[in-house]
Amino acid sequence: MKTNHHWGIYITNTSNKKQLIHEFLKNSSYQNIESYVGHKIALFSKITIAGLIEDEDRHDTKIITKNSNQSLKSMSSGEQKKALLKHLFSTDNKVIILDNVFDNLDIESQINIKKTLTEKADKISFIQLISRKEDTLPFLTHYAALENETLKTYSSLNTIPLFKTKNKITGSIPPPILTSNFIEKTLIKLKNVTVSFGDKTVLKNINWQIDRGSFWELIGANGSGKTTILSMLTGENPKGYGQDLYIFGKKKGSGESIWDIKKRIGYFTPSMTDKFKGNHTIENMLISGYNDSIGLYTKPTDVQKQRALEWLKLLQMEDLKDTLFKELSMGQKRVIMTTRAMVKHPELLILDEPTAGLDDFSASILVSLVNKMAQESQTTILFVSHRKESNLTPQYQYLLTPSTTGSVGTITKL
């Protein structure tokens, strides 16, 4: 084995990635990729991090955080990945499998990790599993694509046909069943809002006005306070009390109900998909969006069923209406969950990292869908992401920039 061999394997959301990883770790080879028998192979993945967190929780076994006062679970995604990478480099691994190494990382962290991997490329062979073309490491020497369970090799990255496949949602989105009774121009307003946890200030003098029908992108480094600010917009964070924070025309703490707020908001983040493990058809999944319920507990109306079918037709998934949600690919699940958050045409739609972990094809579908929702409805959309989605068309960007005195916000009209 030549140490300068580095494989880039393109993975789609229908690829059997688990089998590929299992075979590599067990047999040191997979189909027509060169054998690494006799070489120590390690896995850099969320799977590895999840296992280490479980060991810490169950057995108080610290492996990669033994020299730290902080638990792995309490670290941000970026900190976890940096700690794992440092550990793998210190344990004499000759081959490292990199599973979507840049997911959930801010731009600066991506640059730093890419620099570190490049510096180690002379001593360690890397096998990079790639979902997004832009994540490809610059030093790769061999290329392949995993289509279902079959691995095909290619002469270069640009010859992989899966990278050339894009998709776009056509047609019009279905109208709302009920029209909104909220008539004010401004949905959300924060004026000089500051949030601290103990001695640490997370957000400093945040000023932000979100008006009806606007399309926003919220970005910021890992740990910049994006999650904190989202929890304030949804009314769930008690740090909003006593501040100049107005949610749907009412000042926080003036007697508003969190359930009244939730009725006006559609929300999706990828971790929500884990809540839907039952036998829910995708038709019922969409219908449940009208009541924000996990499953259907009341008989749907004929209009709700009709609207759900119209949405499925728009997504070109009407033939799958009786398919169980849990049987869908990751990309299909994300599209259904994003649509579920939108079916009631909420005043505010919050999409928190909806494309994380998706392949290029699935991400292009979801981004096209979100653009269409913004163009053809009165819903205000807030799209949160570490990754700059090239085809996304927001009107405004809100950037959170960390500082020693707390993150500050900057608004840019795009």
C-alpha positions in Angstrom: 0.0 0.0 0.0 1.3 3.4 -0.9 0.7 6.0 1.8 -0.2 8.6 -0.7 -3.3 6.8 -1.8 -6.4 8.7 -0.6 -9.9 7.6 -1.7 -12.9 9.8 -2.1 -16.1 7.7 -2.1 -19.3 9.6 -3.0 -22.3 8.5 -0.8 -25.9 9.3 -1.6 -28.8 9.2 0.9 -29.7 5.7 -0.6 -26.2 4.2 -0.3 -25.6 1.4 2.2 -23.0 3.4 4.0 -23.2 1.3 7.2 -22.3 -1.8 5.3 -19.3 -0.2 3.7 -18.0 1.1 7.0 -18.6 -2.3 8.7 -16.7 -4.1 5.9 -13.8 -1.8 6.1 -13.4 -2.0 9.8 -13.9 -5.8 9.8 -12.0 -6.9 6.8 -9.8 -3.9 5.9 -11.2 -3.9 2.4 -14.4 -3.3 0.4 -15.1 -4.7 -3.1 -12.7 -3.3 -5.6 -10.9 -0.8 -3.3 -7.3 -1.7 -2.4 -6.8 -3.9 0.7 -5.6 -2.3 3.9 -5.0 -5.6 5.7 -2.4 -5.3 8.3 -3.0 -1.6 8.8 -4.8 -0.1 11.8 -8.0 1.5 10.6 -10.0 4.1 12.5 -13.4 5.8 11.9 -14.0 9.5 12.2 -17.7 9.8 12.3 -20.8 10.9 14.4 -21.1 7.1 15.0 -17.8 7.1 16.8 -18.7 10.2 18.8 -22.1 8.7 19.8 -20.4 5.6 21.1 -17.9 7.5 23.1 -20.6 9.7 24.6 -22.5 6.5 25.6 -19.3 5.1 27.3 -18.9 8.4 29.2 -22.6 8.3 30.3 -22.9 4.7 31.2 -19.4 3.8 32.5 -17.8 7.1 33.2 -15.1 6.1 30.7 -13.2 9.1 29.3 -11.2 8.2 26.3 -10.8 11.4 24.2 -11.6 13.8 27.0 -9.5 12.3 29.8 -7.3 15.5 29.9 -10.3 17.8 29.9 -12.7 19.0 32.5 -15.5 19.1 29.9 -17.5 16.0 29.0 -17.8 15.0 25.3 -21.6 15.4 25.4 -21.3 19.0 26.6 -19.1 20.0 23.7 -20.3 21.6 20.5 -20.3 19.5 17.3 -17.1 21.3 16.2 -15.4 20.7 19.5 -16.4 17.0 19.5 -14.9 16.5 16.0 -11.7 18.3 16.9 -11.3 16.2 20.0 -11.9 13.0 18.1 -9.5 13.9 15.3 -6.7 14.8 17.8 -7.3 11.4 19.5 -7.1 9.5 16.2 -3.9 11.2 15.3 -2.3 10.3 18.6 -3.1 6.5 18.4 -0.9 5.5 15.4 -3.7 4.9 12.9 -2.4 4.3 9.4 -5.9 4.5 7.7 -8.7 6.8 8.8 -12.2 6.7 7.3 -13.7 10.2 7.3 -17.5 10.1 7.3 -19.0 13.5 6.3 -16.2 15.3 8.1 -17.5 18.8 7.6 -21.2 18.4 8.6 -22.4 20.9 11.2 -19.1 22.8 11.2 -18.8 26.5 10.7 -16.5 27.8 7.9 -13.5 28.5 10.2 -13.7 25.0 11.7 -13.9 23.5 8.2 -10.8 25.4 7.1 -8.8 24.4 10.1 -9.7 20.7 9.9 -9.0 20.6 6.1 -5.6 22.2 6.8 -4.9 19.6 9.5 -5.9 16.6 7.3 -3.7 18.0 4.4 -0.7 18.1 6.8 -1.2 14.5 7.8 -1.8 13.2 4.3 1.8 12.1 3.8 1.7 9.8 6.8 -1.9 8.6 6.9 -4.2 7.2 4.2 -7.6 8.7 4.2 -10.9 7.3 2.9 -13.3 10.2 2.6 -17.0 9.4 2.5 -18.6 12.4 0.7 -22.2 13.6 0.4 -21.5 17.1 -1.0 -19.0 17.7 -3.9 -17.7 20.9 -2.3 -16.5 18.9 0.7 -13.9 17.0 -1.4 -10.5 17.1 0.1 -7.8 18.6 -2.2 -5.3 15.7 -1.9 -7.5 12.8 -2.9 -6.0 10.5 -5.5 -8.7 7.9 -6.2 -12.5 8.3 -6.7 -15.5 6.0 -6.4 -19.3 6.2 -5.8 -21.4 3.8 -3.7 -24.7 3.2 -5.5 -26.9 1.2 -3.2 -24.4 -1.6 -2.3 -22.2 -1.4 -5.5 -19.0 0.5 -5.5 -17.9 1.9 -8.9 -14.6 3.6 -9.5 -14.0 6.7 -11.6 -11.0 8.4 -13.1 -11.8 11.8 -11.5 -14.4 13.5 -9.4 -16.0 15.3 -12.3 -16.7 11.9 -14.1 -19.0 10.7 -11.3 -22.5 11.0 -12.8 -24.2 11.5 -9.5 -22.6 14.8 -9.0 -24.2 16.1 -12.2 -27.7 15.3 -11.1 -29.8 18.2 -9.8 -33.5 18.6 -9.3 -36.0 21.4 -9.0 -39.5 21.5 -7.7 -42.0 22.6 -10.3 -45.7 23.5 -10.0 -47.3 25.7 -7.3 -47.6 25.1 -3.6 -51.1 24.3 -2.3 -52.9 27.3 -0.6 -53.7 27.4 3.1 -56.9 25.9 4.5 -57.3 28.8 6.9 -56.1 32.4 6.3 -54.0 34.1 9.0 -55.7 36.4 11.5 -52.4 38.2 12.2 -52.5 41.5 10.4 -49.4 43.3 11.8 -46.4 43.9 9.6 -43.8 42.8 12.2 -43.7 39.2 13.5 -40.7 39.3 15.7 -38.7 42.2 17.2 -35.7 42.1 19.4 -34.3 45.4 20.8 -31.0 45.4 22.6 -31.5 41.9 23.8 -28.6 40.4 25.9 -28.5 36.8 27.1 -26.0 35.5 29.7 -25.6 32.1 31.3 -23.7 32.5 34.6 -20.7 34.7 34.0 -20.7 34.1 30.2 -22.6 36.5 27.9 -23.8 34.6 24.8 -25.7 37.4 23.0 -25.0 41.1 23.3 -27.4 43.9 22.3 -29.2 41.9 19.6 -31.4 44.1 17.4 -33.5 42.3 14.8 -36.9 42.9 13.2 -38.5 40.1 11.2 -41.4 41.2 9.0 -44.2 39.3 7.4 -43.2 37.5 4.1 -39.5 38.0 4.5 -36.9 35.3 3.8 -33.9 35.2 6.2 -30.8 33.2 6.5 -29.3 32.9 10.0 -25.6 32.0 10.1 -22.8 32.1 12.7 -19.9 30.1 14.0 -20.4 27.0 16.3 -21.3 28.4 19.7 -22.3 31.8 18.5 -25.8 31.6 20.0 -27.9 30.5 17.1 -29.7 27.9 19.2 -30.2 30.4 22.0 -31.8 33.0 19.7 -34.0 30.4 18.0 -35.4 29.3 21.4 -36.2 33.0 22.1 -38.1 33.4 18.9 -40.2 30.3 19.7 -40.9 31.6 23.2 -39.3 28.7 24.9 -36.3 30.4 26.4 -37.1 32.1 29.8 -34.2 34.5 29.1 -36.6 36.5 27.0 -38.6 37.7 30.1 -37.9 41.3 31.1 -36.4 42.2 27.7 -37.6 44.2 24.7 -38.6 41.0 22.9 -41.9 41.0 20.9 -43.3 37.8 19.5 -46.3 38.2 17.2 -47.1 41.6 18.5 -46.9 40.7 22.2 -44.1 41.5 24.6 -42.5 38.4 26.1 -44.0 38.0 29.6 -47.2 39.9 28.9 -49.4 36.9 29.3 -48.9 35.2 26.0 -49.2 31.4 25.9 -46.4 29.3 24.4 -49.0 27.2 22.7 -50.5 30.4 21.0 -47.0 31.1 19.8 -46.4 27.5 18.5 -49.7 27.7 16.5 -48.1 30.4 14.4 -44.8 28.7 13.9 -43.7 25.8 11.7 -40.4 24.2 12.9 -38.1 21.6 11.6 -34.7 20.4 12.7 -33.3 17.0 11.6 -33.3 15.5 15.1 -37.1 15.7 15.0 -37.2 12.7 12.6 -36.2 10.4 15.5 -39.6 11.1 17.2 -41.5 9.5 14.3 -40.7 5.8 14.8 -44.2 4.4 14.5 -46.1 3.2 11.5 -47.0 6.7 10.1 -47.7 6.9 6.4 -46.3 10.0 4.7 -49.8 11.2 4.0 -50.6 11.1 7.7 -47.3 12.7 8.4 -48.3 15.8 6.4 -51.8 15.9 7.9 -50.3 15.8 11.4 -48.6 19.1 10.6 -51.9 20.9 10.9 -52.0 20.1 14.6 -48.2 19.7 15.3 -48.8 16.3 16.6 -46.8 13.1 16.5 -49.4 10.8 14.8 -53.0 11.5 14.1 -55.4 11.5 17.1 -58.4 13.0 15.4 -60.0 12.1 12.1 -58.6 14.3 9.4 -61.0 16.4 7.4 -61.6 15.9 3.7 -59.9 19.3 3.0 -56.8 18.3 5.0 -56.5 15.0 3.1 -56.9 16.8 -0.2 -54.2 19.4 0.7 -51.8 16.6 1.8 -52.3 14.9 -1.6 -51.7 18.2 -3.4 -48.4 18.6 -1.5 -47.4 15.1 -2.3 -48.1 15.7 -6.0 -45.9 18.8 -5.9 -43.1 16.7 -4.4 -43.8 14.0 -7.0 -44.4 11.5 -4.2 -48.2 11.0 -4.6 -47.6 7.3 -5.5 -45.9 6.9 -2.1 -48.7 8.3 0.0 -49.3 5.0 1.9 -45.5 4.4 2.3 -44.4 4.4 5.9 -42.3 7.4 6.8 -39.6 5.3 8.5 -39.0 3.5 5.2 -38.0 6.6 3.3 -34.5 7.7 2.5 -32.9 10.4 4.5 -33.5 12.9 1.7 -37.2 12.0 1.4 -37.7 12.3 5.1 -36.2 15.8 5.2 -38.5 16.9 2.4 -41.6 15.5 4.1 -40.7 17.0 7.4 -40.0 20.4 5.8 -43.4 20.2 4.1 -45.1 19.1 7.3 -43.9 22.2 9.0 -45.3 24.3 6.1 -48.8 22.7 5.4 -50.6 25.1 7.8 -48.9 28.1 6.2 -47.5 29.4 9.5 -46.7 33.0 10.0 -43.1 31.9 10.7 -41.3 28.8 9.3 -38.0 28.0 11.1 -35.7 25.4 9.3 -32.7 24.6 11.5 -29.9 22.9 9.5 -32.4 21.1 7.2 -29.7 20.1 4.7 -27.1 18.7 7.2 -26.0 15.2 6.1 -27.9 15.4 2.7 -26.3 14.5 -0.6 -26.2 17.1 -3.4 -29.3 15.7 -5.1 -31.5 15.7 -1.9 -30.2 19.1 -0.9 -31.0 20.6 -4.3 -34.6 19.4 -3.9 -35.0 20.7 -0.4 -33.5 24.1 -1.3 -35.8 24.4 -4.4 -38.8 23.6 -2.2 -37.9 26.2 0.4 -37.4 28.9 -2.3 -40.8 28.0 -3.7 -42.4 28.3 -0.3 -40.9 31.7 0.1 -42.0 33.0 -3.3 -45.5 31.7 -3.3 -46.7 32.3 0.3 -47.0 35.0 3.0 -45.0 32.8 5.4 -41.8 34.3 6.8 -38.9 31.9 6.5 -35.8 31.6 8.7 -33.2 29.2 7.3 -30.4 28.3 9.6 -27.2 26.7 8.3 -23.5 26.4 8.6 -23.2 25.7 4.9 -23.8 28.3 2.2 -26.4 26.7 -0.1 -25.6 28.2 -3.4 -29.1 28.0 -4.8 -30.9 29.3 -1.8 -32.4 32.8 -2.4 -33.0 34.5 0.9 -33.6 38.3 1.0 -31.7 39.0 4.1 -28.9 37.4 6.2 -28.5 37.7 9.9 -24.9 37.0 11.0 -24.0 36.2 14.6 -20.3 37.0 15.3 -18.8 35.8 18.6 -16.8 38.2 20.7 -15.4 38.1 24.3 -18.4 40.1 25.5 -21.0 38.0 23.6 -22.1 37.5 20.0 -23.2 40.6 18.1 -25.6 40.6 15.1 -25.2 42.0 11.6 -27.9 42.4 9.0 -27.1 42.2 5.3 -29.6 42.7 2.5 -28.8 40.2 -0.2 
